[in-house]
């Protein structure tokens, strides 16, 4: 267990595409499909922030201190 040591996470890249129906995104180097449409740039960036949060929580879970 790392404990309270400094931890840095490099997060995967995402690609955002603007189409006539709205904004779509996907992981840049993954074979999964596009997600969307989202009506605004703010909406798609909020979804990307949620993806980043899930990824950080997943990676940090083994190092969390008991509460």
C-alpha positions in Angstrom: 0.0 0.0 0.0 1.3 3.5 -0.9 -0.6 5.3 1.8 -0.4 9.1 1.7 2.4 9.2 -0.9 1.9 11.4 -3.9 0.2 9.7 -6.7 0.0 11.0 -10.3 -2.3 9.4 -12.9 -1.9 10.0 -16.6 -5.4 9.6 -18.1 -6.3 8.2 -21.4 -7.0 10.6 -24.3 -10.4 11.2 -25.8 -11.5 12.4 -29.2 -14.4 14.8 -29.6 -16.1 15.2 -32.9 -18.7 17.8 -33.8 -21.4 16.5 -36.2 -24.6 18.0 -37.5 -26.6 16.2 -34.7 -24.2 17.4 -31.9 -21.0 16.5 -30.0 -19.8 12.9 -29.9 -16.8 11.5 -28.0 -14.8 8.3 -27.7 -11.5 7.0 -26.2 -8.9 7.9 -28.8 -7.1 4.5 -28.9 -10.0 2.2 -28.0 -12.3 0.1 -30.3 -15.4 1.2 -28.4 -18.0 3.3 -30.2 -18.8 6.9 -30.2 -21.0 8.3 -27.4 -23.5 11.1 -28.0 -25.0 13.2 -29.2 -24.5 16.0 -26.7 -26.1 19.3 -27.3 -23.2 21.6 -26.2 -19.5 21.6 -25.6 -20.3 22.0 -21.9 -22.3 18.8 -21.9 -19.6 16.7 -23.6 -16.9 18.1 -21.3 -19.0 17.2 -18.3 -19.3 13.7 -19.5 -15.5 13.5 -20.1 -15.0 14.8 -16.5 -17.2 12.0 -15.3 -15.1 9.5 -17.3 -11.9 10.9 -15.8 -13.4 10.7 -12.2 -14.3 7.0 -12.7 -10.8 6.2 -14.0 -9.1 8.0 -11.1 -11.3 6.2 -8.5 -10.6 2.9 -10.2 -6.9 3.4 -10.3 -6.7 4.8 -6.8 -8.8 2.1 -5.1 -5.9 -0.3 -4.2 -4.1 2.6 -2.4 -6.9 4.1 -0.3 -6.4 4.1 3.4 -9.1 2.4 5.5 -11.7 4.8 6.9 
